[in-house]
Structure formats: C-alpha cells, structure tokens
C-alpha cells in the first residue's frame, strides 16, 4: 500500500471493526538496507514511495490498537499460517459440536431456470 498516513488508515479500520474482529494485511515491505530499484508498480521515485519496514508496520498497527498475532515473511508462509489457523479453529468448533459451513459455501437458492429439450 502506498499510503502516506497509515496511522490514520489503521485507526479508521480499528474504529469500524467489531471488537475482537481480525484484520489482515498483505503488503510489500522494505526488508533490508538495499534501496529499491525505481520505478516500481506503486511509485516512480523514492520520494513518492511509502513502503515501510515490518517493524514500522507493526508499530503503526499497535498505535491504532491492534495486536499483531501473526507475521509471515512471504506469501507462501502466510497462506500456510492462515490455512493452519482455519483448520485449528474449525477443529475446536467441531469438538464443541458446532459444524460451520466450509469457506465460501453459502445458502443455495432454489433454481428458477428450466431447460427445454
């Protein structure tokens, strides 16, 4: 996210989320001392880029009242962490006799179409 004032963004997200709700981000971050080779998809120069380090991002989230409960460096690690978390949560619900719908599955409506031969 090439957003200049992330603190305000995160504060607004915190304001509109229900208490206890999760907020996830997937973002490009500065990882080392090597400068970026501009232009990049979100900025043409260093002056127009607002890429933060992971530490700066965690500080901005903490300032808005968020608690960082998971951090993964890389898309594959993050995807795996989210899948494992979902699995653990669903197993805990199942142990209590609660069987949630699989992700992405909603109520089906009766079909109103007919086919002719």
Secondary structure in CASP SS format (residue, H / E / C, confidence):
PFRMAT SS
TARGET T0000
AUTHOR 0000-0000-0000
METHOD secondary structure of the structure
MODEL  1
X C 1.00
X C 1.00
X C 1.00
X C 1.00
X C 1.00
X H 1.00
X H 1.00
X H 1.00
X H 1.00
X H 1.00
X H 1.00
X H 1.00
X H 1.00
X H 1.00
X H 1.00
X H 1.00
X C 1.00
X C 1.00
X C 1.00
X C 1.00
X C 1.00
X C 1.00
X C 1.00
X C 1.00
X C 1.00
X C 1.00
X C 1.00
X C 1.00
X C 1.00
X E 1.00
X C 1.00
X C 1.00
X C 1.00
X C 1.00
X C 1.00
X C 1.00
X C 1.00
X C 1.00
X C 1.00
X E 1.00
X C 1.00
X C 1.00
X E 1.00
X C 1.00
X C 1.00
X H 1.00
X H 1.00
X H 1.00
X C 1.00
X C 1.00
X C 1.00
X C 1.00
X E 1.00
X H 1.00
X H 1.00
X H 1.00
X H 1.00
X H 1.00
X H 1.00
X H 1.00
X H 1.00
X H 1.00
X H 1.00
X C 1.00
X C 1.00
X C 1.00
X C 1.00
X C 1.00
X C 1.00
X C 1.00
X C 1.00
X C 1.00
X C 1.00
X C 1.00
X H 1.00
X H 1.00
X H 1.00
X H 1.00
X H 1.00
X H 1.00
X H 1.00
X H 1.00
X H 1.00
X H 1.00
X H 1.00
X H 1.00
X H 1.00
X H 1.00
X H 1.00
X H 1.00
X H 1.00
X H 1.00
X H 1.00
X H 1.00
X H 1.00
X C 1.00
X C 1.00
X C 1.00
X C 1.00
X C 1.00
X C 1.00
X C 1.00
X C 1.00
X C 1.00
X C 1.00
X C 1.00
X C 1.00
X C 1.00
X C 1.00
X C 1.00
X C 1.00
X C 1.00
X C 1.00
X C 1.00
X C 1.00
X C 1.00
X C 1.00
END
